[in-house]
């Protein structure tokens, strides 16, 4: 159960979480970014998170330096809040939940969560971080319908919010009537919900606490309708668009940023320190420069990035390798955490009635899967470094069962037999099968156009599907357009990376693999139904989808890890037996370019979003330049 998991995590983290605060060493480069601050003894919490670098195989670093990285669009500057990965609770490198911003967590019966904050912890502006900041979120944001019309699912159990209590200045408690296994894993996500807010800052925008005349003036200046959108505008803890909003992350946005160059400076009140008394982060500031996404590989080759993975794909390796010696960097190859590098998602809620009927025939999906030559894809596109994938889970996952999740071998003879069995026996003069209506079986597979290798993969699959009489046309699109077409039912099939989390544990929510949101590309209309409470979309009317929702409900009502594991195993087995998606190749590597002077970046790691937060899992605040000044 979660309590057992957390206790284990706490034991593993005990040297860091409970070590006595060592003698503190002032940050020698603090003047590079700040002035007029109190001494380190007054900035660091009385109960900081103490990291023993040697115990994790890292070296004691030095402060200073500017880390440069490239992003393809301005909104990606919010990745600083992903890579910093300061969370109430977060995953360690063994994918176990451990306290981070919190000093401790007590869990009873899977439904009562008591949070203990760190004494003396402060926001990035130096103001105390206390239970009032969690109270403000719960009572002034979450339960205020003007700010939050619909409470998020992770805060609801059987449709009800928890009882919230402030125990003292550093202790709060959440009590649900039944277990809430989603709660802690949600707080540990790459994009967390931030169930705390800087109350001292946000009160000025709330008429319950602030001056109404001043609020009216700010509403007019911001050109919004009322105080609520103004509050939401100033209260975005993830996007990082408000440099005045206090933060608990290792680096915070500055007013010196432009729409092409974002400068993030160290948080001088950050709660993590080393066992040698150094306050983290080591690096003074992170600079994120916006460039055309197609130019990122060549700019990295030219030495314009100190740490780069965003915007790089496997096919960029030749370009990246050419610049290593001259520009002083190395290209590391981290396996991706995707369940499959590329996967095809048939939309079982597509509006076209003939395609909908066909897609819901398991034999058709199985035939398409049998018509994919995964060995060819691996050899041609990934130099044989990956292996065939069914878009389920990776071997490193505790839920992995090699016997259940092997994808089928390329077998056009069996695929043809299945399509004949369905009744698709008539063909046109080109050998392509005809639908019952007489039109040619032509499948348009749409791609977001962000990864050329997806298009290359589709071209190879197009040839092997032609062998079984299925005509396929790749259609490059854009991410937002593709998703909108999926929601409306216009999209028949899409190609996308496999499931983000190829490394799930029983305690991680299986949301990605069940129709609970419109992001479930196998049935976005089912997801819309669940998200809207039945007001839009379509109620699941296909037995496998109904079973997935039933198993998901089982997971939501579990009290033990064993019960959650059983629900997960059934969900994965259903995906595998029903061929709900078509995986291709797993274990593909992500190029990660690292400047030779940048230290404590793992040589070997897994590159993932949830869990992982890309660099966040590996504590980017511990990275340092050995030539920093």
C-alpha positions in Angstrom: 0.0 0.0 0.0 1.1 3.6 -0.3 2.0 3.8 3.3 4.4 0.9 2.9 5.8 2.5 -0.2 6.3 5.8 1.5 7.9 4.2 4.5 10.3 2.4 2.3 11.0 5.6 0.4 11.6 7.4 3.7 14.0 4.8 4.8 15.9 5.0 1.6 16.0 8.8 1.9 16.6 8.9 5.6 20.2 10.1 5.4 19.0 13.0 3.3 15.6 13.8 4.8 16.5 13.6 8.5 20.2 14.4 8.6 21.1 17.2 11.0 21.7 20.5 9.2 25.5 20.6 8.6 27.6 23.8 8.9 26.5 26.0 6.1 28.8 27.5 3.5 27.7 30.7 1.9 27.3 30.6 -1.9 30.3 32.5 -3.3 28.6 33.5 -6.6 25.3 34.7 -5.0 26.3 38.3 -5.9 26.1 37.4 -9.6 22.4 37.2 -9.4 21.3 38.8 -6.0 22.1 41.6 -3.6 21.0 42.5 -0.1 20.0 39.0 1.0 20.2 37.6 4.5 23.0 35.1 5.3 22.6 31.5 4.3 21.7 30.5 7.9 18.5 32.6 7.5 17.7 31.4 4.0 18.0 27.7 4.4 15.2 25.8 6.3 15.9 24.7 9.8 15.1 21.2 8.4 16.5 21.2 4.9 16.6 18.2 2.6 20.3 17.2 2.9 21.8 15.4 0.0 24.8 13.1 0.3 26.3 13.4 -3.2 29.0 10.7 -2.6 26.3 8.2 -1.6 24.7 8.7 -5.1 27.9 8.5 -7.0 28.2 12.2 -7.6 30.9 14.7 -6.8 30.8 17.8 -4.6 30.5 20.7 -7.0 31.1 24.4 -7.2 28.7 27.3 -7.6 28.4 29.6 -10.6 27.9 29.5 -14.3 25.2 29.9 -16.8 23.6 26.9 -18.4 22.3 27.5 -22.0 19.7 25.4 -23.6 17.4 25.8 -26.7 13.7 25.6 -27.0 11.5 25.5 -30.1 8.7 27.8 -28.8 8.3 30.4 -26.1 5.9 28.3 -24.0 8.6 25.7 -23.5 10.2 28.0 -21.0 7.9 26.3 -18.5 10.2 23.3 -18.7 12.3 24.9 -16.0 9.6 23.9 -13.6 9.8 20.4 -14.9 13.5 20.0 -14.9 13.8 21.6 -11.4 11.4 18.9 -10.2 10.8 20.3 -6.7 7.7 18.5 -5.6 5.8 17.9 -2.3 6.7 14.3 -2.9 8.7 13.0 -5.9 10.2 10.0 -7.4 13.8 8.9 -6.7 15.9 7.1 -9.3 14.3 3.8 -8.2 10.9 5.2 -9.0 9.8 5.3 -5.4 7.9 8.1 -3.9 9.9 10.1 -1.3 9.3 13.4 0.5 10.9 16.5 -1.1 9.4 19.8 -0.3 7.6 18.0 2.5 9.7 16.7 5.4 7.4 13.8 6.0 4.1 12.2 5.0 1.9 9.9 7.1 -0.7 7.8 5.3 -3.4 5.9 7.1 -5.8 3.4 5.4 -4.9 4.9 2.0 -7.3 7.8 2.7 -5.8 10.0 5.4 -2.8 12.0 4.4 -0.9 14.1 7.0 1.7 16.4 5.5 4.6 17.8 7.6 6.4 20.8 6.2 10.0 21.8 6.8 10.5 24.3 9.6 11.9 27.6 8.3 11.2 26.9 4.6 10.7 30.1 2.6 9.4 31.1 -0.8 11.8 32.5 -3.4 11.0 36.0 -2.1 12.0 35.1 1.4 8.5 34.9 2.9 7.6 31.8 5.1 6.2 28.7 3.4 3.6 27.4 5.9 0.4 25.5 6.2 -1.4 28.7 5.3 -0.2 28.3 1.7 -1.8 24.9 1.5 -5.0 26.2 3.2 -5.2 29.1 0.7 -5.2 26.7 -2.2 -7.8 24.4 -0.7 -10.2 27.0 0.7 -9.7 30.0 -1.5 -8.8 28.4 -4.9 -9.9 24.8 -5.1 -13.3 25.3 -3.4 -14.0 28.7 -5.0 -16.2 28.1 -8.0 -15.2 31.4 -9.6 -11.6 30.1 -9.7 -12.2 26.4 -10.0 -15.5 25.6 -11.5 -14.8 21.8 -11.5 -12.5 20.2 -8.9 -9.8 18.0 -10.5 -10.3 14.2 -10.3 -7.2 13.6 -8.1 -9.0 15.6 -5.3 -12.2 13.6 -5.6 -13.2 10.3 -4.2 -16.7 9.1 -5.0 -17.3 12.7 -6.2 -16.4 14.3 -2.9 -13.5 16.5 -1.8 -11.6 15.6 1.4 -11.9 17.2 4.8 -9.0 19.6 5.1 -7.5 20.5 8.4 -4.7 22.8 9.5 -3.0 21.1 12.5 -0.4 23.7 13.1 2.0 26.0 11.2 3.8 23.1 9.5 1.1 20.3 9.5 -2.0 19.8 7.4 -4.3 16.8 6.9 -6.5 15.6 4.1 -9.2 13.0 4.9 -11.3 11.2 2.3 -14.1 8.7 3.2 -12.4 6.1 1.0 -8.9 5.4 -0.4 -7.4 7.9 -2.8 -4.5 6.1 -4.6 -4.2 8.9 -7.2 -3.3 11.6 -4.7 0.4 11.3 -4.0 1.4 10.1 -7.5 -0.3 13.1 -9.0 1.7 15.4 -6.8 4.9 13.8 -8.1 4.1 14.4 -11.8 6.3 16.3 -14.2 3.4 18.8 -14.4 2.0 18.7 -10.9 -1.2 20.4 -9.7 0.6 22.6 -7.1 -1.8 22.2 -4.2 -0.1 25.1 -2.4 -0.1 28.8 -3.3 1.9 31.8 -2.1 -1.0 33.2 -0.1 0.9 36.4 0.9 1.3 37.3 -2.8 -2.1 36.2 -4.1 -4.3 37.9 -1.4 -3.9 41.2 -3.2 -5.9 39.9 -6.2 -8.7 38.4 -4.1 -11.5 40.7 -2.9 -11.9 38.7 0.2 -8.5 39.9 1.4 -7.3 42.7 -1.0 -8.4 46.3 -1.7 -11.3 46.4 -4.1 -10.3 49.6 -5.7 -6.8 48.3 -6.4 -8.2 45.1 -7.7 -10.5 46.9 -10.1 -7.6 48.9 -11.4 -5.5 45.8 -12.0 -8.5 44.1 -13.7 -8.7 47.1 -16.1 -5.0 47.1 -16.7 -5.0 43.4 -17.4 -8.0 43.7 -19.7 -9.9 40.8 -18.1 -13.5 40.6 -17.0 -13.2 40.3 -13.2 -11.0 39.5 -10.3 -11.1 35.7 -11.0 -9.4 35.7 -14.4 -6.9 38.2 -12.9 -6.2 35.9 -10.0 -5.8 33.0 -12.4 -3.5 35.0 -14.6 -1.2 35.9 -11.8 -1.4 32.4 -10.3 0.1 30.1 -12.9 2.6 28.0 -11.0 3.5 25.9 -14.0 3.8 28.1 -17.0 6.2 30.5 -15.3 4.8 33.5 -17.1 4.7 35.7 -14.0 8.1 36.5 -12.7 6.6 38.2 -9.6 5.0 34.9 -8.5 7.0 33.4 -5.6 8.3 29.9 -6.2 9.8 26.9 -4.4 11.7 25.6 -7.5 15.5 25.8 -7.8 15.4 28.4 -10.6 12.8 31.2 -11.0 11.9 33.4 -14.0 13.2 37.0 -14.1 11.9 40.3 -15.4 15.0 40.5 -17.6 13.6 37.8 -20.0 12.3 38.5 -23.5 10.0 36.5 -25.7 13.1 35.0 -27.4 15.4 34.6 -24.4 14.3 33.5 -21.0 16.6 33.9 -18.0 16.0 31.9 -14.8 18.0 32.7 -11.7 18.7 30.6 -8.7 16.2 30.5 -5.9 18.3 31.8 -2.9 15.9 30.1 -0.4 15.9 26.7 -2.0 15.4 23.9 0.5 18.0 21.4 -0.7 21.6 21.4 0.5 24.5 19.1 0.3 26.0 17.2 3.3 29.0 19.6 2.9 26.8 22.6 3.6 26.4 24.0 0.1 23.0 25.3 -0.8 21.7 24.1 -4.2 21.3 24.7 -7.0 24.9 25.0 -8.0 24.3 26.8 -11.3 23.6 30.5 -11.0 21.2 30.8 -13.9 19.6 28.9 -16.8 19.1 30.6 -20.1 16.5 29.2 -22.5 16.7 30.6 -26.1 13.9 30.2 -28.6 15.0 29.0 -32.0 13.3 27.4 -35.0 12.8 23.8 -33.9 14.3 22.5 -37.2 17.5 24.4 -36.4 18.1 23.0 -32.9 20.4 20.1 -34.1 22.7 22.3 -36.1 22.8 25.0 -33.4 23.7 22.3 -30.8 26.4 21.1 -33.2 27.7 24.7 -33.3 28.1 24.6 -29.5 25.2 26.8 -28.6 23.8 24.5 -25.9 25.4 23.2 -22.6 22.6 20.6 -22.0 20.1 19.6 -24.7 17.6 16.9 -25.4 14.6 18.9 -26.4 14.3 19.2 -30.1 16.8 16.3 -30.8 15.8 12.9 -32.2 17.6 9.7 -32.9 18.1 10.7 -36.6 20.2 13.7 -35.5 23.0 11.6 -34.2 25.3 12.0 -37.3 25.0 15.8 -37.1 25.6 15.8 -33.3 28.6 13.5 -33.5 30.4 15.8 -36.0 30.5 18.7 -33.5 31.7 16.8 -30.4 35.4 17.2 -30.7 35.5 20.8 -31.9 32.8 22.2 -29.6 33.6 20.2 -26.4 30.5 18.2 -25.8 29.5 14.5 -25.8 26.3 13.0 -27.0 24.9 10.5 -24.5 22.2 8.0 -25.4 19.5 7.6 -22.9 16.8 5.0 -23.6 13.4 6.6 -23.9 10.7 5.8 -21.3 8.0 5.5 -24.0 6.3 2.2 -24.2 7.0 2.3 -27.9 9.0 4.8 -29.9 6.2 5.1 -32.4 2.6 3.7 -32.1 -0.5 3.7 -34.3 -3.8 4.5 -32.6 -7.0 3.5 -34.4 -9.8 5.8 -33.3 -12.6 3.4 -32.3 -15.0 6.4 -31.9 -14.3 7.7 -35.5 -17.4 9.4 -37.0 -17.3 7.3 -40.2 -19.7 4.4 -39.4 -18.1 2.0 -41.8 -14.6 2.6 -40.4 -15.9 2.5 -36.9 -17.4 -0.9 -37.4 -14.2 -2.2 -39.0 -11.9 -0.7 -36.3 -14.0 -2.3 -33.6 -13.4 -5.7 -35.1 -10.4 -7.1 -33.1 -9.4 -9.2 -36.1 -8.8 -6.1 -38.2 -6.6 -4.5 -35.6 -4.7 -7.8 -35.2 -4.2 -8.0 -39.0 -2.8 -4.5 -39.1 -0.4 -5.4 -36.3 0.7 -8.6 -38.1 1.3 -6.4 -41.2 4.0 -4.3 -39.4 7.6 -5.5 -40.0 9.0 -4.4 -36.7 12.4 -5.9 -37.4 12.6 -3.8 -40.6 11.7 -0.6 -38.7 14.3 -1.3 -36.0 17.0 -2.0 -38.6 16.3 0.8 -41.0 15.3 3.6 -38.6 17.1 2.8 -35.4 20.2 0.9 -36.5 19.0 -2.2 -34.7 19.4 -0.6 -31.2 15.8 -1.2 -30.2 13.5 -4.2 -30.2 10.0 -5.0 -31.3 7.3 -3.4 -29.1 3.6 -3.9 -28.4 3.3 -0.5 -26.7 2.8 -2.0 -23.3 5.5 -1.6 -20.6 9.3 -1.8 -20.7 11.3 -4.6 -19.1 12.4 -2.2 -16.3 8.9 -1.8 -15.0 7.8 -4.0 -12.1 4.7 -4.8 -14.1 6.6 -6.2 -17.0 5.7 -9.8 -18.0 7.6 -10.8 -21.1 5.3 -13.7 -21.8 2.2 -11.5 -22.1 3.5 -8.5 -24.0 5.5 -9.8 -27.0 4.3 -8.2 -30.2 3.5 -10.6 -33.1 6.1 -11.3 -35.7 5.5 -10.0 -39.2 3.1 -12.5 -40.8 1.3 -11.2 -43.9 -0.1 -14.7 -44.6 -2.0 -14.7 -41.3 -3.0 -11.0 -41.7 -4.5 -11.8 -45.1 -6.4 -14.7 -43.7 -7.9 -12.5 -40.9 -9.0 -9.9 -43.4 -10.5 -12.5 -45.6 -12.3 -13.9 -42.6 -13.8 -10.5 -41.8 -15.2 -10.5 -45.3 -12.9 -8.0 -47.0 -12.3 -10.3 -50.0 -13.0 -8.0 -52.9 -10.1 -6.0 -54.3 -9.6 -3.2 -56.8 -7.3 -3.4 -59.8 -4.3 -2.4 -57.7 -4.9 -5.3 -55.3 -6.3 -3.1 -52.5 -9.2 -4.4 -50.5 -12.7 -2.9 -50.9 -15.0 -2.1 -48.0 -18.6 -3.4 -48.0 -19.7 -0.1 -49.5 -17.4 -0.7 -52.4 -14.9 2.0 -51.7 -11.3 1.2 -51.4 -9.9 0.5 -47.9 -7.8 3.6 -47.6 -6.5 4.5 -44.1 -5.3 8.0 -43.6 -2.9 8.2 -40.6 -2.3 11.6 -39.3 0.9 12.8 -37.6 1.7 16.0 -35.7 4.6 16.6 -38.0 7.0 17.1 -35.2 9.2 14.0 -35.8 10.4 13.1 -39.3 11.0 9.5 -38.2 7.3 9.0 -37.7 6.7 9.8 -41.4 9.6 7.5 -42.3 8.1 4.7 -40.3 4.7 5.2 -41.9 6.3 4.9 -45.3 7.8 1.6 -44.4 4.5 0.3 -42.9 2.7 1.6 -46.0 4.6 -0.9 -48.1 4.0 -3.9 -45.8 0.3 -3.1 -45.4 0.0 -3.0 -49.2 1.1 -6.6 -49.1 -2.2 -7.4 -47.2 -4.3 -5.2 -49.4 -4.6 -2.2 -47.1 -3.9 1.2 -48.6 -2.4 3.8 -46.2 -1.7 7.5 -46.7 0.4 9.5 -44.1 -0.9 13.0 -43.5 1.3 15.5 -41.7 -0.6 17.9 -39.6 -0.1 20.0 -36.4 -0.5 18.8 -32.8 -3.5 21.0 -32.0 -5.2 20.3 -35.3 -4.7 16.6 -34.9 -6.1 16.6 -31.4 -9.1 18.7 -32.5 -9.8 16.3 -35.3 -9.6 13.4 -32.9 -12.1 15.0 -30.5 -14.5 15.7 -33.3 -14.3 12.1 -34.8 -12.8 13.2 -38.1 -9.5 11.5 -37.4 -9.5 7.8 -38.3 -5.9 6.9 -37.2 -3.0 8.7 -35.7 0.7 8.0 -35.2 2.2 9.3 -32.0 4.9 8.1 -29.5 3.8 5.2 -27.4 2.5 5.6 -23.9 4.6 8.2 -22.1 5.0 6.0 -19.1 6.6 2.7 -20.1 7.9 2.2 -16.6 4.7 2.1 -14.4 4.6 0.7 -10.9 1.3 -0.5 -9.3 1.0 2.8 -7.4 1.0 5.0 -10.5 -2.4 5.9 -11.9 -3.2 4.0 -15.1 -5.0 7.0 -16.5 -3.0 7.0 -19.8 -4.3 3.6 -20.7 -8.0 4.0 -20.0 -10.6 6.3 -21.6 -10.7 9.0 -18.9 -9.6 12.0 -21.1 -9.7 13.1 -24.7 -6.0 12.2 -24.8 -7.0 8.6 -25.1 -6.5 8.5 -28.8 -8.0 5.0 -29.2 -11.4 6.5 -28.2 -11.3 10.3 -27.5 -15.1 10.5 -27.5 -15.2 8.1 -24.6 -12.6 10.2 -22.8 -14.7 13.3 -23.4 -17.7 11.6 -21.9 -15.7 10.8 -18.7 -14.2 14.3 -18.5 -17.5 16.1 -18.9 -19.4 13.9 -16.5 -21.5 12.6 -19.4 -22.4 16.0 -20.8 -20.4 15.5 -24.1 -18.7 12.7 -26.0 -19.9 9.2 -26.0 -20.6 6.7 -23.2 -18.3 3.7 -23.7 -20.3 1.2 -25.7 -17.6 -1.2 -26.8 -16.9 -4.1 -24.4 -13.1 -3.6 -24.1 -13.6 0.1 -23.2 -16.3 -0.8 -20.7 -13.9 -3.4 -19.1 -11.1 -0.8 -19.0 -13.3 1.6 -17.1 -14.4 -1.1 -14.7 -10.7 -2.1 -14.0 -9.8 1.6 -13.6 -12.6 1.9 -11.0 -11.2 -1.2 -9.2 -7.8 0.5 -9.1 -9.3 3.7 -7.7 -10.8 1.8 -4.8 -7.8 -0.3 -3.8 -6.1 -0.1 -0.4 -3.0 -2.2 -1.0 -0.2 -2.3 -3.6 -1.1 -5.9 -4.4 -4.7 -4.9 -5.3 -3.4 -2.1 -7.5 -0.9 -4.4 -9.2 -3.8 -6.9 -10.0 -5.9 -4.1 -11.6 -2.9 -2.9 -13.6 -2.1 -6.4 -14.9 -5.6 -6.9 -16.1 -5.6 -3.5 -17.9 -2.3 -4.4 -19.6 -3.5 -7.8 -20.5 -6.6 -6.4 -22.1 -4.6 -3.9 -24.1 -2.4 -6.8 -25.3 -5.1 -9.3 -26.1 -7.4 -6.7 -27.9 -4.5 -4.9 -29.8 -6.0 -1.5 -28.8 -2.8 0.2 -30.2 -0.2 -1.0 -32.6 3.3 -0.6 -31.2 6.5 -0.8 -33.2 9.9 -0.5 -31.5 10.9 0.1 -27.9 14.2 0.9 -26.3 15.0 3.7 -28.7 17.5 6.2 -27.4 17.2 9.9 -26.9 20.3 11.9 -27.7 21.3 14.1 -24.7 24.1 16.6 -25.5 26.2 17.5 -22.4 29.0 20.1 -22.4 32.3 18.4 -21.2 32.6 20.9 -18.4 29.1 20.1 -17.0 29.3 17.6 -14.2 27.0 15.3 -12.3 24.9 14.6 -15.4 24.3 10.8 -15.4 26.2 8.8 -18.1 23.3 6.3 -18.1 19.7 7.3 -17.4 16.2 6.9 -18.8 14.6 9.8 -20.6 11.0 10.1 -19.7 8.2 12.5 -18.8 6.1 10.7 -16.1 7.8 9.5 -14.2 11.1 11.2 -14.8 10.4 14.9 -15.7 13.2 14.5 -18.3 16.2 15.8 -16.3 14.2 16.4 -13.1 14.5 12.8 -11.7 18.3 13.2 -11.8 18.4 16.4 -9.7 19.4 19.1 -12.2 20.1 21.4 -9.2 23.1 19.1 -8.5 24.6 19.7 -12.0 27.6 22.1 -12.0 30.3 23.5 -14.2 33.8 22.5 -13.2 35.1 25.8 -14.7 32.4 28.0 -13.1 33.4 31.4 -11.6 
